[in-house]
């Protein structure tokens, strides 16, 4: 739980007031924010007018969770959905995300009731929860909640209290995500725990919500990809497929030469264990990996590949969040993002010995070092291949 709820809420109000004060005398900023708000209201009005109605409401509670972000954000939400399901076992829980394939993969075992695309009317639900680093109640049918789940009202009230103090964080997302991370950590919180704080539920960073994977599907996937019967570790360069790599070297990616030296050390010590590289269309292919699956896997394959790995090695990324939903542990390199905010106790978490923690200070923090340093001199590069290898060796 929050160490000091009042202090946490005041921190949110203070940060929001600073943002408003900075924008107060800037007409362009005021116009931009007004435009953003009008666009949001317009999109909601379009949903109400043109999107199809669902069937009339019954005595079954309808909840919609709409997550913005990437695959890692959906993976981190699974713990929250599990808690929501335990709290409201009879509810119909729908899930909205930009990619149905990602949602189907992370909730393949029936934890959610149905997938909902973005063409929905809020009024068709009793409670709409949306966001990324923080969750907000976008729509609340209070009368229905009081009638169907009166025991949930105290949690609803707790969530609303916190949300009301952090409204500016939702308005200015993602630019205040770094500040939110610092506030959460200062109050004993973390990325996953935030989801509980903002909804009034008890959710812990290290709570487990593993995907129930099919043994038959695992066998088929490993055979299809040539991994059947192999001992292997997986590696991934920490890049999000939505990152615009044209702007520069992704700051959450370990330099290629560091990866090369790590693999050399690993193969010298463990010649019978394969190094399998995972990645999407933005990942660079490592010719020194034993097996490269970059761009060769379906989204649905990923949890099966990870679950059968001896270990996963990566920069802080969505792949790490996905691995956390399997039995496989990770060795994670932290640079711009905070270990204290994103890290899991079950993993080996290695923070850069210099600088770091610059997430969301600028719009392009994922691809531009704020100090103007080249990739070989950035914070993540200061984590040596020998350091990572020693941690991997201890785990194996």
Secondary structure, DSSP 8 states (H G I E B T S, - for coil): --S-HHHHHHHHHHHHHHHHHHHHT-HHHHHHHHHHHHHHHHHHHHHHHHS---S---SS-EEEEEE-S-HHHHHHHHHHHHHHHHHSTTSEEEEE-S-HHHHHHHTTTSSSSEEE-S---GGGSSEEEEESSSEEEEEE-HHHHHHH-GGGHHHHHHHHHHHHHSHHHHHTTTTTHHHHHHHHHHTT--HHHHHHHTTT----TT--------HHHHHHHHHHTT-TT--EEEEE----TT--GGGSS-TTS--HHHHHHHHHHHHHH-TTSEEEE---TTS---TTSSEE-TT---GGGHHHHHHTSS-EEEESSHHHHHHTTSS--EEEEESSS-HHHH--TTSEEEE-SSS---TTSSTTTTTS-TT---GGGSGGGGS-HHHHHHHHHHH-
